């Protein structure tokens, strides 16, 4: 059985992180831990992560769609797994399982200035 069986891709309301997109970016910025070895090696980039937002808002099936480096990929997955429950997506007024994809950016020049 596919882990995506019963997952909607067409929706009326998209899943949402508590507080919206801005809150999601703030959450990632506040919780990210740039792997030291990756910093020392000058590795940076955007890891694309995908997961399923379940009907109850929990996240499952976290995976990397676009890897950059094993250490950065693992950190992006750790961030996704640490997130609180989301507001689930809806179709016909009922919560449904939906895939959600987002980037986690690792940028060294911003990291040293405390920004993201």
HELIX and SHEET records of a PDB file:
HELIX    1   1 UNK A   21  UNK A   31  1                                  11    
HELIX    2   2 UNK A   36  UNK A   40  1                                   5    
HELIX    3   3 UNK A   70  UNK A   82  1                                  13    
HELIX    4   4 UNK A  108  UNK A  111  1                                   4    
SHEET    1   A 3 UNK A  59  UNK A  66  0                                        
SHEET    2   A 3 UNK A  45  UNK A  53 -1                                        
SHEET    3   A 3 UNK A  98  UNK A 106 -1                                        
SHEET    1   B 2 UNK A  89  UNK A  91  0                                        
SHEET    2   B 2 UNK A  94  UNK A  96 -1                                        
END                                                                             
